[in-house]
Amino acid sequence: MSTALVTGANRGIGLELVRQLQAKGLDVIATCRSSSDSLDELETGTPPVRVETGVDVASNTSVAEFGKKLGAPKIDLLVLNAGVMNLDVIFDLSIEKVQKQIEVNALGPLRVVAALVDKLGEGSKIVIITSQLASIENNNGGLYGYRMSKAAVNQCGRSLARDLEPRGVAVAMLHPGFVATDMNAHQGPVSAETSVRGLLEQIAALSIETTGQYRDFEGAELPW
Ligand SMILES: NC(=O)c1ccc[n+]([C@@H]2O[C@H](COP(=O)([O-])OP(=O)(O)OC[C@H]3O[C@@H](n4cnc5c(N)ncnc54)[C@H](OP(=O)(O)O)[C@@H]3O)[C@@H](O)[C@H]2O)c1
């Protein structure tokens, strides 16, 4: 039996990842700040999802304490999904909101990997849910904190790919598509179900030979 851990699992893409991973028979550890009825329902499914509340990826102490108490076996799949977006514009900028996005989207995944790295080994996979908005080929402007934080987490993923290759751990940076979730007031044309089906296909295809790649949920390679 394989074990997967998903952050930001109480709603949106994270919740759907937990659902589909459970349906594939994986033991899933679903972390969140606070749970939801939809996530709680999966605790009684087969196999039961293990819900861990109080895990704030923006907090050093929260993540470190979670790492110490987890006591799980090897983690075969670690999905760093938790994220926030603010529609920053330069003419009315809140630096605090930019900082928040960097804390959650860029430092959050690094914190979680640092806390759990000893549970990753030969054959494990790390997936960073990033965005195509990270691309330096940015012709649209705006979204300062979101673009900067996702570009930073892509760089984090590149370093992880090199550092963990000798341990047999593969890393991917995956864009889920423009998905209808709370993040965009459900405006995205792609459903969470379709996005996650595609993400899981990309995760299945990920290997140490393809480690460090930046792709979308349909497998297209994205420009850095
Ligand atoms: N939707 C899209 O079109 C789209 C496109 C590209 C990339 N993405 C990425 O996909 C990922 C999931 O987004 P989504 O669309 O599912 O958005 P969402 O519905 O807004 O869900 C965001 C998730 O992140 C969690 N989160 C936020 N801050 C957190 C923190 N400090 N600690 C722990 N969890 C935290 C939220 O938990 P709370 O309920 O506690 O806030 C929630 O579970 C994000 O990384 C996002 O950037 C989404």
PDBQT file of the ligand as one rigid body, heavy atoms in Angstrom, charges set to zero:
ROOT
HETATM    1  N1  LIG A 301      -7.650  27.165  -9.379  1.00  0.00    +0.000 N 
HETATM    2  C1  LIG A 301      -6.797  27.461 -10.356  1.00  0.00    +0.000 C 
HETATM    3  O1  LIG A 301      -7.188  27.853 -11.473  1.00  0.00    +0.000 OA
HETATM    4  C2  LIG A 301      -5.329  27.301 -10.131  1.00  0.00    +0.000 A 
HETATM    5  C3  LIG A 301      -4.452  27.564 -11.214  1.00  0.00    +0.000 A 
HETATM    6  C4  LIG A 301      -3.095  27.404 -11.028  1.00  0.00    +0.000 A 
HETATM    7  C5  LIG A 301      -2.608  26.970  -9.816  1.00  0.00    +0.000 A 
HETATM    8  N2  LIG A 301      -3.465  26.734  -8.768  1.00  0.00    +0.000 N 
HETATM    9  C6  LIG A 301      -2.883  26.280  -7.508  1.00  0.00    +0.000 C 
HETATM   10  O2  LIG A 301      -3.562  25.126  -7.051  1.00  0.00    +0.000 OA
HETATM   11  C7  LIG A 301      -3.458  25.035  -5.622  1.00  0.00    +0.000 C 
HETATM   12  C8  LIG A 301      -4.844  24.789  -5.031  1.00  0.00    +0.000 C 
HETATM   13  O3  LIG A 301      -5.651  25.916  -5.323  1.00  0.00    +0.000 OA
HETATM   14  P1  LIG A 301      -7.247  25.850  -5.444  1.00  0.00    +0.000 P 
HETATM   15  O4  LIG A 301      -7.595  26.343  -6.775  1.00  0.00    +0.000 OA
HETATM   16  O5  LIG A 301      -7.731  24.530  -5.000  1.00  0.00    +0.000 OA
HETATM   17  O6  LIG A 301      -7.626  27.001  -4.404  1.00  0.00    +0.000 OA
HETATM   18  P2  LIG A 301      -8.612  27.045  -3.138  1.00  0.00    +0.000 P 
HETATM   19  O7  LIG A 301      -9.873  26.346  -3.446  1.00  0.00    +0.000 OA
HETATM   20  O8  LIG A 301      -8.618  28.472  -2.743  1.00  0.00    +0.000 OA
HETATM   21  O9  LIG A 301      -7.829  26.163  -2.043  1.00  0.00    +0.000 OA
HETATM   22  C9  LIG A 301      -6.641  26.623  -1.474  1.00  0.00    +0.000 C 
HETATM   23  C10 LIG A 301      -6.222  25.619  -0.422  1.00  0.00    +0.000 C 
HETATM   24  O10 LIG A 301      -4.996  26.070   0.181  1.00  0.00    +0.000 OA
HETATM   25  C11 LIG A 301      -5.182  26.101   1.588  1.00  0.00    +0.000 C 
HETATM   26  N3  LIG A 301      -4.328  27.082   2.254  1.00  0.00    +0.000 N 
HETATM   27  C12 LIG A 301      -4.251  28.414   2.050  1.00  0.00    +0.000 A 
HETATM   28  N4  LIG A 301      -3.381  28.963   2.909  1.00  0.00    +0.000 NA
HETATM   29  C13 LIG A 301      -2.913  27.952   3.690  1.00  0.00    +0.000 A 
HETATM   30  C14 LIG A 301      -2.002  27.882   4.758  1.00  0.00    +0.000 A 
HETATM   31  N5  LIG A 301      -1.374  28.972   5.231  1.00  0.00    +0.000 N 
HETATM   32  N6  LIG A 301      -1.744  26.675   5.317  1.00  0.00    +0.000 NA
HETATM   33  C15 LIG A 301      -2.372  25.565   4.871  1.00  0.00    +0.000 A 
HETATM   34  N7  LIG A 301      -3.259  25.563   3.860  1.00  0.00    +0.000 NA
HETATM   35  C16 LIG A 301      -3.523  26.753   3.277  1.00  0.00    +0.000 A 
HETATM   36  C17 LIG A 301      -6.647  26.436   1.777  1.00  0.00    +0.000 C 
HETATM   37  O11 LIG A 301      -7.039  26.131   3.104  1.00  0.00    +0.000 OA
HETATM   38  P3  LIG A 301      -7.987  27.129   4.000  1.00  0.00    +0.000 P 
HETATM   39  O12 LIG A 301      -9.395  26.678   3.747  1.00  0.00    +0.000 OA
HETATM   40  O13 LIG A 301      -7.500  26.888   5.397  1.00  0.00    +0.000 OA
HETATM   41  O14 LIG A 301      -7.749  28.523   3.515  1.00  0.00    +0.000 OA
HETATM   42  C18 LIG A 301      -7.255  25.532   0.720  1.00  0.00    +0.000 C 
HETATM   43  O15 LIG A 301      -7.321  24.213   1.184  1.00  0.00    +0.000 OA
HETATM   44  C19 LIG A 301      -2.824  26.350  -5.165  1.00  0.00    +0.000 C 
HETATM   45  O16 LIG A 301      -1.441  26.140  -4.931  1.00  0.00    +0.000 OA
HETATM   46  C20 LIG A 301      -3.028  27.261  -6.361  1.00  0.00    +0.000 C 
HETATM   47  O17 LIG A 301      -2.070  28.300  -6.419  1.00  0.00    +0.000 OA
HETATM   48  C21 LIG A 301      -4.816  26.884  -8.898  1.00  0.00    +0.000 A 
ENDROOT
TORSDOF 0
